[in-house]
Amino acid sequence: MALTNDNQMCSTRFEVNRIACLATLTMLFVFNDGYAQSDIKKLKSLSIEQLMSLEVTSVARSAQLLSEVASAIQVITNEAIQRSGATTIPEALRLATNLQISQLTSSAWLVGTRGFNTVFANKLLVLIDGRTVYTPLFGGVLWEFQNVLLEDVDRIEVISGPGGTLWGVNAVNGVINIITKSAKDTHGLFVTGAFGTYNQDLIAARYGSSISEKLHYRAYAQRLTRKSFTLADGTDAGDAWGFIEAGFRVDWNENKKDNLTIQGDVQKGVRETAGEGSPFDSQNLLARWTHTYSEKSELILQTYYDRYWRDDAGVADELETYDIDFQHRFVINAHNTLLWGLGYRLVHDELYNRTIYVGLLPEERTMPLYSAFVQDEIEIGKVTFTVGSKFQHNIFSGLDVQPSVRLAFAVSPNHTLWAAASRAVRAPSRFDVDYFLPLEPQPPEVLSVAGGPNFTSEKMHAYEIGFRSQPTKKSSLSLAGFYNEYHDLYSVETLPGTNTYQIQNGSVAETWGGEFSGFHQLSDRWRIRAGFTYFGKDLRASPGRMHDPAYLSNDATHMAGLQSMLTLPANIHFDVVARYLDYIPASFATARVPEYFTFDVRLAWEYEKVEFALVGQNLYAKYHSEMNTTRIPRHVFGRITWRL
């Protein structure tokens, strides 16, 4: 009842300030799609023209100027992350206003863009330094495993919209590419410690150096522990968690043309589920060789091994991934640049069912994935025309084809108009095909759910248009609109004449919306980033089908965010991150989630090589809920950081 009262009070306040809040964010048009800097002094020396000339790699799998990219993309830089007070990747992702992020428990987040943000969100591809981190178990991301040292993150590129032509299955609604710094850029010692009311402790250390001018390395270790949230009745939610992690990176530049990177991480932790410990661990090792022929011609060969294991109530899952990827970019003539590549991934999953009530059959699966892609970029005057397709084969649905066409028109040096049409697919996961409830055969009168042996890939056709501009020397903005059509979406339907439900492809949908982001330099010491997203949908059963697919999508209609970074005299930083999320309608599987507004504040002082910071998170209300009955508390923590 306490949560209900709090939400009613917050709802009343929203009616008063919601329009003012959204109008203020929109009028600012003060956000940049992204800007990169290693520290505040470097940023001050960059003009807006230089900031808009930053290179991003996720849209075309090769370097492109941010100002010319034919896609809706936002970039979260290292400076933005550090000044936000974020301590985990999902917290840092809140800075991208084209993402809907909901925290379920102390350790679990839902991250999505352009819809379908459910417990098993499965239409967003996430990469860390080129390593795909979504699990074929359900097609989504286990965010408790994705814990890189935020100090070493160079930038996070967030694409809203399909990326299947280059990145393959599951890059349906968007791509998140987390890119860490080269070992050459992380020399020296870094030590930090944080302690607070919810963050019980965060301790991390990293050391980087070089063996020669050509060989650079770094190694790090970190530990994080967090307390439990509370439930609506004020009782402990029993979802505390913590982990320890260590890793390394080595970069070898034999010459100006060849670069070899080897990196890896190990992690071990425990998260509570209803008060019971659920241990997990993971390991990964990646090697990447890049040979550069010229500015527009290069060859990249990458391979990695990734393993995770977790033990939840009733189920233990171990998944191993072996991946090799090759791509080659070369110039055909003065107007044509061709990019093509091949890939092979082998996934082996063993899931141990410890209960007869629910699980996967068979318990063990080996899932090979073959892929090839080709893309041609044609430049004619002020127009860049990009056409290509991905061809991918999996064991469940066979061959999937994902073509796209993109057009960018440089209206002027500071204004770019772009449009795109794409087809993307979400490949079947084990939860689609192998899920059973209960595992053992039951009498006909017993309600049960059977996996979908004929489940095929979900399909989406996307149409986008956008405009990126630098209207003044101190501001830039980006606008994007989209319309998507989905076919063969997931459904759970009754088999005729039985009491058994089966997983099928019996849903369709249309979604539409608009996104705005921008940046404004108020002064040499003060900059603001902001954004607003509108999302609409029509989700229904396919013609002739009888079911309600509302459980597929827990999405807000309006989202807004703002980050203010102010540097005061005497090396004092005063930073604010604010966000607003519209209410999420009730569905068959979840209750209605009230709208909420909250903000974080960070006050920091730099003295020579040491930084002292005080961070308050979720300060607007004592508690708020983002997806279920779990209450996320207002909390504060102090942090000391030493860089040498």
C-alpha positions as CSV (number, residue, x, y, z in Angstrom):
1,M,0.0,0.0,0.0
2,A,2.9,2.3,0.7
3,L,4.1,2.0,-2.9
4,T,0.6,2.7,-4.2
5,N,0.4,5.9,-2.1
6,D,3.8,7.0,-3.3
7,N,2.9,6.4,-6.9
8,Q,-0.4,8.3,-6.5
9,M,1.4,11.3,-5.1
10,C,4.0,11.2,-7.9
11,S,1.3,10.9,-10.5
12,T,-0.4,14.1,-9.1
13,R,2.9,15.9,-9.2
14,F,3.5,14.8,-12.8
15,E,0.2,16.3,-13.9
16,V,1.5,19.7,-12.8
17,N,5.1,19.5,-14.1
18,R,5.0,16.9,-16.9
19,I,4.3,19.4,-19.7
20,A,6.8,21.9,-18.4
21,C,9.5,19.2,-18.0
22,L,9.0,17.9,-21.6
23,A,8.8,21.4,-23.1
24,T,12.0,22.5,-21.3
25,L,13.9,19.5,-22.6
26,T,12.5,20.0,-26.2
27,M,13.2,23.7,-26.2
28,L,16.8,23.2,-25.2
29,F,17.5,21.1,-28.4
30,V,20.7,20.9,-26.4
31,F,22.0,17.4,-27.0
32,N,24.7,16.0,-29.1
33,D,24.5,12.6,-30.8
34,G,27.8,12.1,-29.1
35,Y,31.1,13.9,-28.5
36,A,34.4,12.3,-27.5
37,Q,37.1,13.6,-25.2
38,S,39.5,12.1,-22.7
39,D,39.2,15.0,-20.3
40,I,37.7,18.4,-19.8
41,K,40.8,20.3,-21.0
42,K,40.8,18.4,-24.3
43,L,37.0,19.1,-24.8
44,K,37.5,22.8,-24.4
45,S,40.0,22.9,-27.2
46,L,37.6,21.3,-29.7
47,S,35.1,23.2,-31.8
48,I,31.6,22.0,-32.6
49,E,32.9,21.3,-36.1
50,Q,35.5,19.0,-34.7
51,L,33.0,17.3,-32.4
52,M,30.7,16.6,-35.3
53,S,33.7,15.1,-37.2
54,L,34.1,12.3,-34.7
55,E,34.3,8.8,-36.2
56,V,31.8,6.0,-35.3
57,T,32.2,2.4,-36.5
58,S,28.9,0.6,-35.6
59,V,26.7,1.7,-38.6
60,A,29.1,0.6,-41.4
61,R,31.6,-1.7,-39.5
62,S,34.2,0.9,-40.5
63,A,35.0,4.5,-39.5
64,Q,32.5,7.1,-40.6
65,L,32.1,10.8,-39.6
66,L,29.2,11.1,-37.1
67,S,27.9,14.1,-39.1
68,E,27.4,11.9,-42.2
69,V,26.0,8.7,-40.8
70,A,22.7,7.5,-42.3
71,S,21.3,6.2,-39.1
72,A,19.8,7.3,-35.8
73,I,22.9,7.0,-33.5
74,Q,23.8,8.4,-30.1
75,V,27.3,8.2,-28.6
76,I,28.0,8.0,-24.9
77,T,31.6,9.1,-24.3
78,N,33.9,8.3,-21.4
79,E,33.6,11.8,-20.1
80,A,29.8,11.6,-20.0
81,I,29.9,8.2,-18.2
82,Q,32.4,9.4,-15.6
83,R,30.5,12.6,-14.9
84,S,27.1,10.8,-14.6
85,G,28.1,8.8,-11.5
86,A,27.2,5.5,-13.3
87,T,28.8,2.3,-11.8
88,T,27.5,-0.3,-14.2
89,I,26.9,-0.6,-18.0
90,P,23.1,-0.4,-17.8
91,E,23.4,2.8,-15.7
92,A,25.7,4.3,-18.3
93,L,23.2,3.3,-21.0
94,R,20.6,5.5,-19.4
95,L,22.4,8.5,-21.0
96,A,21.2,7.4,-24.4
97,T,17.7,8.8,-24.7
98,N,16.8,6.4,-27.5
99,L,16.9,3.5,-25.1
100,Q,14.2,2.4,-22.7
101,I,15.9,0.9,-19.6
102,S,13.9,-0.6,-16.7
103,Q,15.6,-2.1,-13.6
104,L,13.8,-5.2,-12.4
105,T,15.9,-6.2,-9.4
106,S,19.2,-5.1,-7.9
107,S,21.0,-7.1,-10.6
108,A,18.6,-7.3,-13.5
109,W,17.8,-4.7,-16.2
110,L,15.7,-4.6,-19.3
111,V,17.3,-2.6,-22.1
112,G,15.5,-2.0,-25.4
113,T,14.8,0.5,-28.2
114,R,11.8,1.0,-30.4
115,G,9.6,-1.4,-28.5
116,F,9.3,-5.0,-27.3
117,N,11.1,-4.2,-24.0
118,T,9.9,-7.3,-22.0
119,V,11.6,-9.6,-19.4
120,F,12.9,-11.6,-22.4
121,A,13.8,-8.6,-24.6
122,N,15.3,-10.1,-27.7
123,K,15.5,-7.6,-30.5
124,L,18.6,-5.7,-29.5
125,L,22.2,-6.8,-30.4
126,V,24.9,-5.9,-27.9
127,L,28.6,-6.1,-28.6
128,I,31.7,-5.4,-26.4
129,D,34.8,-4.8,-28.5
130,G,33.2,-6.8,-31.3
131,R,32.2,-9.7,-29.1
132,T,28.5,-10.5,-29.3
133,V,27.0,-10.9,-25.7
134,Y,23.4,-11.9,-26.3
135,T,22.5,-15.4,-25.3
136,P,20.8,-17.9,-27.7
137,L,19.0,-19.2,-24.6
138,F,16.3,-16.5,-25.0
139,G,17.9,-14.1,-27.6
140,G,18.5,-11.3,-25.0
141,V,21.3,-10.1,-22.8
142,L,22.1,-11.2,-19.2
143,W,23.2,-7.8,-18.0
144,E,24.6,-9.0,-14.7
145,F,27.5,-10.6,-16.7
146,Q,28.4,-7.4,-18.7
147,N,30.6,-5.6,-16.2
148,V,33.6,-3.9,-17.9
149,L,35.7,-1.3,-16.1
150,L,33.9,1.9,-17.0
151,E,37.1,3.9,-16.7
152,D,38.4,2.1,-19.7
153,V,35.3,2.5,-21.9
154,D,36.2,4.9,-24.8
155,R,32.6,5.3,-26.0
156,I,29.3,3.4,-26.3
157,E,27.6,3.7,-29.7
158,V,23.8,3.3,-29.5
159,I,22.0,2.7,-32.8
160,S,18.2,2.7,-32.8
161,G,17.0,1.0,-35.8
162,P,17.9,-2.3,-37.7
163,G,21.5,-3.3,-38.2
164,G,21.0,-6.8,-39.5
165,T,22.7,-6.2,-42.8
166,L,26.1,-6.0,-41.2
167,W,25.6,-7.5,-37.7
168,G,23.1,-10.3,-38.3
169,V,20.2,-11.8,-36.4
170,N,18.9,-10.0,-33.3
171,A,20.1,-6.6,-34.6
172,V,16.4,-5.9,-35.2
173,N,15.5,-2.7,-33.3
174,G,19.0,-1.6,-32.5
175,V,22.7,-2.2,-31.8
176,I,24.7,-1.3,-28.8
177,N,28.5,-1.3,-29.3
178,I,30.7,-0.9,-26.2
179,I,34.2,0.1,-27.3
180,T,37.0,0.1,-24.8
181,K,40.2,2.2,-25.0
182,S,43.4,0.9,-26.6
183,A,46.0,-0.2,-24.1
184,K,48.2,2.6,-25.4
185,D,45.7,5.1,-24.0
186,T,45.5,3.6,-20.5
187,H,49.1,3.9,-19.2
188,G,49.5,4.6,-15.5
189,L,47.7,3.6,-12.3
190,F,44.0,4.0,-11.6
191,V,42.5,3.2,-8.2
192,T,38.9,3.9,-7.0
193,G,36.7,3.1,-4.1
194,A,33.0,3.9,-3.5
195,F,30.8,3.2,-0.5
196,G,27.2,4.1,0.1
197,T,23.7,3.3,1.3
198,Y,22.9,1.0,-1.6
199,N,26.3,0.5,-3.3
200,Q,27.9,-1.3,-0.4
201,D,31.3,-1.1,-2.0
202,L,32.9,-0.6,-5.4
203,I,36.7,-1.2,-5.5
204,A,38.7,-1.2,-8.7
205,A,42.3,-0.9,-9.8
206,R,44.0,-0.8,-13.2
207,Y,47.6,-0.5,-14.3
208,G,48.8,0.1,-17.8
209,S,52.2,0.4,-19.4
210,S,54.4,-0.6,-22.4
211,I,57.1,-3.0,-23.0
212,S,58.3,-1.2,-26.1
213,E,57.0,1.5,-28.4
214,K,55.0,-1.2,-30.2
215,L,53.7,-3.2,-27.4
216,H,51.3,-1.8,-24.8
217,Y,49.3,-3.6,-22.0
218,R,46.9,-3.1,-19.1
219,A,45.4,-5.2,-16.4
220,Y,42.5,-4.5,-14.0
221,A,40.4,-6.0,-11.2
222,Q,37.2,-4.8,-9.7
223,R,34.6,-5.8,-7.1
224,L,31.0,-4.5,-6.6
225,T,28.4,-5.4,-4.0
226,R,24.9,-4.1,-3.7
227,K,22.1,-4.4,-1.2
228,S,18.6,-5.7,-1.9
229,F,15.7,-3.6,-3.0
230,T,12.4,-3.7,-1.1
231,L,8.9,-4.8,-2.1
232,A,5.7,-2.8,-2.2
233,D,4.9,-3.9,1.4
234,G,8.3,-2.7,2.6
235,T,9.9,-6.2,3.0
236,D,13.3,-7.2,1.7
237,A,13.2,-8.2,-1.9
238,G,16.0,-10.7,-1.4
239,D,17.9,-9.7,-4.6
240,A,21.3,-8.5,-3.4
241,W,24.2,-9.2,-5.6
242,G,27.9,-8.8,-6.1
243,F,30.8,-9.9,-8.3
244,I,34.6,-9.8,-8.6
245,E,36.2,-9.4,-12.1
246,A,39.6,-9.2,-13.6
247,G,40.9,-8.7,-17.1
248,F,43.7,-7.6,-19.4
249,R,44.4,-6.1,-22.8
250,V,47.5,-6.2,-25.0
251,D,47.9,-4.1,-28.2
252,W,50.8,-4.8,-30.5
253,N,51.5,-2.3,-33.4
254,E,54.2,-4.0,-35.4
255,N,54.0,-1.2,-38.0
256,K,51.6,1.4,-39.2
257,K,49.6,-1.2,-41.1
258,D,49.3,-4.0,-38.7
259,N,47.7,-4.1,-35.3
260,L,47.1,-7.1,-33.0
261,T,44.8,-7.0,-30.0
262,I,44.4,-9.7,-27.4
263,Q,42.1,-9.2,-24.4
264,G,40.1,-11.3,-21.9
265,D,38.1,-11.2,-18.7
266,V,37.1,-13.5,-15.9
267,Q,34.2,-13.0,-13.5
268,K,32.6,-14.7,-10.5
269,G,29.6,-13.6,-8.5
270,V,26.4,-14.3,-6.6
271,R,23.0,-12.8,-7.0
272,E,20.1,-13.5,-4.7
273,T,16.8,-14.8,-6.0
274,A,14.0,-14.6,-3.4
275,G,16.7,-14.6,-0.8
276,E,18.6,-17.7,-2.1
277,G,22.1,-17.4,-3.6
278,S,22.4,-18.0,-7.3
279,P,26.1,-18.2,-8.2
280,F,27.4,-17.3,-11.7
281,D,30.8,-17.0,-13.5
282,S,32.0,-16.2,-16.9
283,Q,35.2,-16.1,-19.0
284,N,36.1,-14.7,-22.4
285,L,39.2,-14.4,-24.6
286,L,39.3,-12.3,-27.9
287,A,42.0,-11.8,-30.5
288,R,41.8,-9.3,-33.4
289,W,44.2,-8.6,-36.2
290,T,43.8,-5.5,-38.4
291,H,45.8,-4.9,-41.5
292,T,45.3,-1.4,-43.1
293,Y,46.1,-0.9,-46.8
294,S,44.9,2.7,-47.0
295,E,42.3,5.1,-45.4
296,K,39.5,3.2,-47.2
297,S,40.9,-0.3,-47.4
298,E,41.5,-2.7,-44.6
299,L,41.3,-6.4,-43.5
300,I,40.1,-7.5,-40.1
301,L,40.2,-11.1,-38.7
302,Q,38.7,-11.6,-35.2
303,T,38.1,-14.7,-33.1
304,Y,36.8,-15.1,-29.6
305,Y,35.8,-17.7,-27.0
306,D,33.0,-16.9,-24.5
307,R,31.6,-19.0,-21.6
308,Y,29.1,-18.4,-18.9
309,W,27.5,-20.5,-16.2
310,R,24.8,-19.6,-13.8
311,D,22.7,-21.6,-11.3
312,D,19.2,-20.3,-10.7
313,A,16.4,-21.9,-8.7
314,G,15.6,-25.1,-10.5
315,V,17.9,-24.6,-13.5
316,A,21.6,-24.5,-14.1
317,D,22.9,-23.3,-17.5
318,E,26.3,-23.4,-19.1
319,L,26.9,-21.9,-22.5
320,E,30.0,-21.8,-24.6
321,T,30.6,-19.8,-27.8
322,Y,33.3,-20.1,-30.4
323,D,33.3,-17.3,-33.0
324,I,35.5,-16.4,-36.0
325,D,34.8,-13.3,-38.2
326,F,36.5,-12.0,-41.3
327,Q,35.8,-8.7,-43.1
328,H,37.5,-6.9,-46.0
329,R,37.0,-3.4,-47.2
330,F,38.5,-2.1,-50.4
331,V,38.1,0.6,-53.0
332,I,36.6,-0.4,-56.4
333,N,37.0,3.0,-58.0
334,A,36.8,6.7,-57.0
335,H,33.1,6.3,-56.2
336,N,32.7,2.7,-54.9
337,T,33.9,1.1,-51.6
338,L,33.0,-2.5,-51.1
339,L,32.8,-4.2,-47.7
340,W,32.3,-8.0,-47.4
341,G,32.8,-10.7,-44.8
342,L,32.3,-14.2,-43.6
343,G,31.6,-15.6,-40.2
344,Y,31.1,-18.8,-38.2
345,R,29.8,-19.2,-34.7
346,L,29.4,-22.4,-32.7
347,V,27.3,-22.3,-29.5
348,H,27.0,-25.3,-27.2
349,D,24.4,-25.0,-24.4
350,E,23.8,-27.4,-21.5
351,L,20.8,-26.6,-19.3
352,Y,20.2,-28.9,-16.3
353,N,16.5,-29.1,-15.3
354,R,16.2,-29.7,-11.6
355,T,12.5,-29.7,-11.5
356,I,9.8,-31.4,-13.5
357,Y,7.7,-28.2,-13.6
358,V,9.5,-26.2,-16.3
359,G,12.6,-26.4,-18.4
360,L,14.1,-27.1,-21.8
361,L,14.2,-30.3,-23.8
362,P,16.6,-31.5,-24.9
363,E,18.8,-30.3,-22.1
364,E,21.8,-30.1,-24.5
365,R,22.0,-28.2,-27.8
366,T,24.8,-27.5,-30.3
367,M,23.9,-24.5,-32.5
368,P,26.1,-23.6,-35.5
369,L,25.6,-20.2,-37.2
370,Y,27.0,-19.5,-40.7
371,S,27.0,-15.9,-42.1
372,A,28.2,-13.8,-45.0
373,F,27.5,-10.2,-45.9
374,V,28.3,-7.7,-48.7
375,Q,27.8,-3.9,-48.8
376,D,28.6,-1.4,-51.5
377,E,29.0,2.3,-50.6
378,I,28.6,4.6,-53.7
379,E,29.5,8.3,-53.5
380,I,28.2,10.6,-56.2
381,G,28.7,14.3,-55.4
382,K,26.8,15.1,-52.2
383,V,24.9,11.8,-52.2
384,T,26.1,8.6,-50.5
385,F,24.2,5.5,-51.5
386,T,24.7,2.3,-49.5
387,V,23.2,-1.1,-50.4
388,G,23.9,-4.5,-49.0
389,S,22.6,-7.7,-47.4
390,K,23.4,-10.3,-44.7
391,F,22.9,-14.0,-45.3
392,Q,22.8,-16.1,-42.2
393,H,21.9,-19.8,-41.6
394,N,20.8,-21.2,-38.2
395,I,19.6,-24.7,-37.2
396,F,16.1,-23.6,-36.3
397,S,14.8,-21.6,-39.2
398,G,17.4,-22.1,-41.9
399,L,18.6,-19.3,-44.2
400,D,17.7,-15.7,-43.3
401,V,18.3,-12.7,-45.7
402,Q,18.6,-9.2,-44.3
403,P,19.0,-6.5,-47.0
404,S,19.1,-2.7,-46.6
405,V,19.3,0.5,-48.6
406,R,20.6,3.7,-47.1
407,L,20.9,7.2,-48.6
408,A,22.7,10.2,-47.2
409,F,22.5,13.7,-48.8
410,A,24.9,16.4,-47.6
411,V,22.5,19.4,-47.9
412,S,25.5,21.6,-46.8
413,P,28.7,21.0,-44.8
414,N,26.7,21.3,-41.6
415,H,23.4,19.6,-42.6
416,T,22.8,16.0,-43.6
417,L,19.5,14.4,-44.7
418,W,19.2,10.6,-44.7
419,A,16.7,7.8,-45.3
420,A,16.8,4.0,-45.1
421,A,14.8,0.9,-45.8
422,S,15.8,-2.4,-44.2
423,R,14.7,-6.0,-43.4
424,A,15.9,-7.6,-40.2
425,V,15.1,-10.9,-38.4
426,R,15.1,-12.2,-34.9
427,A,16.3,-15.9,-35.0
428,P,14.6,-18.5,-32.9
429,S,16.1,-19.1,-29.4
430,R,15.9,-22.2,-27.2
431,F,13.1,-20.7,-25.3
432,D,11.0,-20.6,-28.5
433,V,11.7,-24.2,-29.6
434,D,12.7,-26.2,-26.5
435,Y,10.6,-24.7,-23.7
436,F,8.1,-27.1,-21.9
437,L,5.8,-26.7,-18.9
438,P,5.8,-29.2,-17.3
439,L,8.7,-31.3,-18.6
440,E,7.0,-34.7,-18.1
441,P,3.8,-35.8,-20.1
442,Q,0.6,-35.0,-18.2
443,P,-3.0,-36.1,-18.5
444,P,-5.0,-34.2,-21.2
445,E,-6.9,-32.2,-18.7
446,V,-3.8,-30.7,-17.2
447,L,-2.8,-27.2,-18.6
448,S,0.6,-27.4,-20.3
449,V,2.9,-25.4,-22.7
450,A,4.9,-27.1,-25.5
451,G,7.8,-25.7,-27.4
452,G,7.4,-24.6,-31.0
453,P,9.2,-27.2,-33.2
454,N,8.2,-25.2,-36.3
455,F,9.0,-21.8,-34.9
456,T,10.6,-19.6,-37.6
457,S,12.4,-16.3,-37.5
458,E,10.5,-13.1,-36.6
459,K,10.7,-10.6,-39.4
460,M,10.7,-6.8,-39.6
461,H,10.6,-4.3,-42.4
462,A,11.8,-0.8,-41.3
463,Y,11.5,2.6,-42.9
464,E,13.5,5.5,-41.5
465,I,14.2,9.1,-42.3
466,G,16.4,11.5,-40.4
467,F,18.2,14.9,-40.3
468,R,21.5,15.8,-38.6
469,S,22.5,19.4,-38.3
470,Q,24.8,21.9,-36.7
471,P,22.6,25.0,-36.7
472,T,25.1,27.2,-34.8
473,K,28.8,27.0,-33.8
474,K,27.7,25.9,-30.3
475,S,25.0,23.4,-30.9
476,S,24.1,20.3,-32.9
477,L,20.9,18.2,-33.2
478,S,19.6,15.0,-34.7
479,L,16.0,14.1,-35.7
480,A,14.8,10.7,-36.8
481,G,11.4,9.2,-37.6
482,F,10.6,5.5,-38.2
483,Y,7.8,3.1,-39.2
484,N,8.3,-0.7,-38.7
485,E,6.2,-3.7,-39.8
486,Y,6.6,-7.0,-37.9
487,H,5.5,-10.4,-39.1
488,D,5.7,-14.0,-37.6
489,L,6.0,-12.6,-34.0
490,Y,6.0,-14.9,-31.0
491,S,2.7,-16.2,-29.7
492,V,1.4,-18.8,-27.3
493,E,-1.7,-20.5,-28.7
494,T,-4.0,-23.4,-27.8
495,L,-3.6,-26.5,-30.0
496,P,-7.1,-27.3,-31.4
497,G,-9.0,-29.8,-29.3
498,T,-6.5,-29.9,-26.5
499,N,-5.6,-28.2,-23.2
500,T,-2.1,-27.7,-24.4
501,Y,-0.6,-24.3,-25.5
502,Q,2.2,-24.2,-28.1
503,I,4.7,-21.5,-29.0
504,Q,4.0,-20.3,-32.5
505,N,4.5,-17.3,-34.9
506,G,1.0,-15.9,-34.6
507,S,1.4,-12.2,-33.9
508,V,1.9,-9.1,-36.1
509,A,2.7,-5.4,-35.2
510,E,3.3,-2.0,-36.5
511,T,5.4,0.6,-34.6
512,W,6.2,4.2,-35.3
513,G,7.8,7.1,-33.6
514,G,10.3,9.9,-33.5
515,E,13.6,10.6,-31.8
516,F,15.4,13.9,-31.0
517,S,18.8,14.4,-29.5
518,G,21.1,17.3,-29.3
519,F,24.0,19.2,-27.7
520,H,24.6,22.7,-26.7
521,Q,27.7,24.5,-25.4
522,L,26.5,27.1,-23.0
523,S,30.0,28.2,-22.1
524,D,33.5,26.9,-21.9
525,R,32.6,25.4,-18.6
526,W,29.0,24.2,-19.2
527,R,27.5,21.8,-21.7
528,I,24.2,20.1,-21.9
529,R,23.0,17.0,-23.7
530,A,19.3,16.1,-24.0
531,G,16.8,14.0,-25.9
532,F,13.2,13.0,-26.3
533,T,11.6,9.9,-27.9
534,Y,8.0,9.2,-28.9
535,F,6.9,5.6,-29.5
536,G,3.6,4.2,-30.8
537,K,2.5,0.7,-31.6
538,D,-0.3,-1.6,-32.8
539,L,0.2,-5.1,-31.6
540,R,-2.3,-7.8,-32.5
541,A,-2.9,-11.5,-33.3
542,S,-2.3,-12.5,-36.9
543,P,-5.5,-12.9,-39.0
544,G,-7.4,-16.0,-38.0
545,R,-5.6,-16.4,-34.7
546,M,-7.2,-16.1,-31.2
547,H,-4.9,-14.8,-28.5
548,D,-3.8,-11.6,-26.9
549,P,-0.1,-10.7,-27.6
550,A,0.0,-7.7,-25.3
551,Y,2.7,-9.4,-23.1
552,L,5.2,-9.0,-25.9
553,S,5.7,-5.3,-25.4
554,N,6.0,-3.3,-22.1
555,D,6.8,0.1,-23.7
556,A,6.4,3.7,-22.7
557,T,5.0,6.2,-25.1
558,H,7.3,9.2,-24.1
559,M,10.8,9.2,-22.8
560,A,13.1,12.2,-22.1
561,G,16.5,12.7,-20.6
562,L,19.0,15.4,-19.8
563,Q,22.7,15.6,-18.8
564,S,24.2,18.8,-17.5
565,M,28.0,19.0,-17.0
566,L,29.2,22.2,-15.2
567,T,32.9,22.8,-14.3
568,L,33.1,25.4,-11.5
569,P,36.3,27.2,-10.4
570,A,38.8,25.3,-8.3
571,N,38.3,22.1,-10.3
572,I,34.8,21.5,-8.9
573,H,32.3,19.5,-11.1
574,F,28.6,19.8,-10.6
575,D,26.8,17.3,-12.8
576,V,23.1,16.4,-13.1
577,V,21.4,13.6,-15.0
578,A,17.6,13.7,-15.2
579,R,15.2,11.3,-16.9
580,Y,11.4,10.9,-17.5
581,L,9.6,7.8,-18.5
582,D,5.9,7.7,-19.4
583,Y,3.7,5.0,-17.8
584,I,3.8,1.4,-19.1
585,P,0.3,0.0,-19.7
586,A,-0.7,-3.2,-18.0
587,S,-0.6,-6.5,-19.9
588,F,-1.5,-10.1,-19.3
589,A,1.9,-10.7,-17.7
590,T,2.6,-7.4,-15.9
591,A,0.8,-4.7,-13.9
592,R,0.6,-1.1,-15.0
593,V,3.9,0.7,-14.2
594,P,3.4,4.4,-13.2
595,E,5.2,7.2,-15.0
596,Y,8.2,8.5,-13.1
597,F,10.7,11.4,-13.1
598,T,14.0,11.2,-11.2
599,F,17.5,12.7,-11.3
600,D,21.0,12.0,-10.2
601,V,23.5,14.6,-8.9
602,R,27.3,14.3,-8.7
603,L,29.5,16.8,-6.9
604,A,33.2,16.3,-7.4
605,W,36.5,18.0,-6.5
606,E,39.8,17.3,-8.3
607,Y,43.0,18.0,-6.3
608,E,46.1,17.1,-8.3
609,K,45.8,13.4,-9.0
610,V,42.9,12.7,-6.6
611,E,39.2,13.2,-7.1
612,F,36.6,13.2,-4.3
613,A,33.0,12.7,-5.4
614,L,29.6,12.6,-3.7
615,V,26.8,11.0,-5.9
616,G,23.1,10.9,-5.2
617,Q,20.9,8.7,-7.4
618,N,17.1,8.5,-7.9
619,L,16.8,11.6,-5.7
620,Y,13.3,12.8,-6.8
621,A,11.3,10.3,-4.7
622,K,12.2,8.0,-1.8
623,Y,11.2,5.0,-4.0
624,H,10.0,4.4,-7.5
625,S,9.2,1.3,-9.6
626,E,10.3,0.7,-13.2
627,M,8.7,-2.6,-14.1
628,N,7.3,-4.7,-11.3
629,T,6.6,-4.4,-7.5
630,T,10.2,-4.0,-6.6
631,R,11.0,-0.5,-5.3
632,I,14.2,1.3,-6.4
633,P,15.4,3.5,-3.5
634,R,16.9,6.9,-3.3
635,H,20.6,6.4,-2.4
636,V,23.9,8.2,-2.1
637,F,27.5,7.1,-2.2
638,G,30.9,8.7,-1.8
639,R,33.8,7.9,-4.1
640,I,37.6,8.5,-4.1
641,T,39.6,8.1,-7.3
642,W,43.4,8.3,-7.8
643,R,44.9,8.6,-11.3
644,L,48.7,8.5,-11.6
